[in-house]
Amino acid sequence: YAFVRDTVAAGQTVLFVGTKRQAAEILQEEALRANMFFVNQRWLGGMLTNFQTIRKSIDKMKKMEGKLADPSQYGLKKKEIMKMQKEIVKLQKYLSGIKDMRGVPGAVFVLDTRIEHLAVQEAKRLEIPLIAILDSNCDPDKIDFPIPGNDDAARAISLYCDLIAKAALDGIARQQGSLGLDIG
């Protein structure tokens, strides 16, 4: 809790990662509540280590969304609009949680290190601190802040995500307080 709070208070972000079916919606809600980023569908290889390429895909998605907002202005035909809509849906599925992320996060919170092994590898390569829920079948050696617990139960996932989100919100409040902003 203290690490996440201090990381966010220092102006950095936390990336929530969990692609299990039972975790996806819970993780997304808590990340959005804390105004943090999330990956809840599929971890795309290079999402952290090759962020410039991922950023290009995000920019492409935003550009297409802008064109679809007023297709007549761009002279788009019906077939082009349909093709663009299909591509946007696909991009949004995987990139909507990191759409506004400008760089690598200050920390990564992972729900299941076995399933999200690529996220763990990339974070380790970039020396980004890892916070992870570790079930009895996970290796704690790669994790900076291990949390022993059940990574399968929806109630447990909700508890962990809520705790990290509260820590992030506390960090945001501290950051705003140190800037002299009225947080009342």
N, C-alpha and C positions, 0 to 999 in steps of 0.2 A: 504494500500500500504506500509506504513512505517513498520508495523508489519511483513509483509511477507519479505520485503527487509532485515530487521534486523535479522530475524530468519535465512534466508539463509546466510547472511553475517557471522553469528555465526557458520556456518558449518552444519546446520541442513537442512532437506528437507521438502517439502510440498507435501502432497498426494492429488491429484485432484480426486474427486469422483463425478460421474454423470452417471447414467445408462439409462437415457431417450434416446429414439431412436434418437431424433433430436440433442441431446447433445453429444452423444458418440464419433463421429468422430471429432468434434470441440475440445472437451476436450482432446482427445488423441493428436491431432496435437499441441495444445498449451503446454501441459505437456512435450511432447518430445522436443519442441523448447526451453523450459526452462530447459531441462535436469532434470526434476522432475518425480515422479512416478504417476501412475493413475490407477483407476478402472473404466472401462466404460462398462462392460457387466453386471455383477451381483456381489453384495456384498456377499461374502461367510462369513457365521457366524464365528466369531473368527478370522477374518483376522488381527485384531490388538491385541486383548486380548489373542489369542492363536497363536501367530506368529510363534512359534517354529514348530508347526505342519504344517502350511502353508509353512514354509521354507523347510520342508522335501519334500513336494510335488514339490516345485520349484527345489530342488536338484535332485529329481527323473526325472523331465522333462529334466533338463540339461544333466543328465546321458544318458537318452534315445536318446536325440538329438546327443550326441557324438557317441553312438553306430550306429545310422542311417547314420552318416556321412561316415562310412566305415563298412557296415554290414558284409563283407567277413572276416574281421579281427576277428569278434566275432562269426563267424560260424552261423549266423542267417539264418533261413529258410524263404521262401517266406511268409508263413502264420504268422510267428513271426514278420516279418517286417511290414506286413499289420496291425496287431493288435497294434504294437507299434506306427505306424503312426496315427492310429485312436485315441489312447490315448493321444498322443502329441498334436494333434489338439484340443482336448477337454481341456487339461491343458493350452495350449497357449491362448485359448479364454478367460479364466478367470484370468490367472496369468501373462500374458506377460507384463503388465504394472508395475508389482512389482517384476519382475524377478531379478533385481539387488539390491533390497532393502535389507539392512543388519539388520535393526532394525526398531523400530517404528519411524514415522516421527516427526518433530518438530511442525508441524501444519497440519490440515486437511481442505481443501477447498471443501465444499459441495454445489452442485447446487440446490437440492431440498430436504429439510430436512424431508418432509413427506415420500417420496419414500425411502430415504436413512436413515431411522430412526435407523437401526442397526449400521450403521457407526457412527451416532451421539452418540448412547448409548455407543459404545465401546470407542470412543474418550473421552467421559466424564468420563468413568470408569478409564481410564488411565491418566486422567487429561491433555490430549493433547488439545491445544487451537483450537477452531473451527471458521472458517470463512465460512459464508453461505449466499446464496442469499435467501431472505425471501419474498415469495409472501404473499398476504393477508390471506392465509389459513394456515400459518405456525406460530409456537410458538417461539417468539424471546428469551424467558427466558433461554433456554438451550445453546444459541450461544454466544461465547465470542466476536466475531466481526460480528454483523449482517449487511447485505447490503440489504436494501429494494429494491425490483425490481421484474421484470417479469422473472420467471424461466422457462417459456414455449417457448418463442420466440427465434428462432435460432439466430437472429441478436443480441439480448440481451445477450444470452449465449456466443456468440462470443466475445462481448465487455467485459464481466466479466472475461472470461478465459484469454483474451489478457492482461487485466490489471494485473491479478495475475501473469501471465507469465513474463510480463515486470518487475514487482516488484522482482520476483525471479532472473531474469537476472541481474537486478541492484544490488541485494544482492551478486550474484556471482562475479560481477565486483568489488564490494567493498572488498569482501573477498580476491580476488586475488591482489587487490591494496594494501591491508594491509600486504600481504605476500611479497610485493616488486616485484611481477611479472609484466612484461610489458604487459598491456592489450590493447595497441594501435594496 
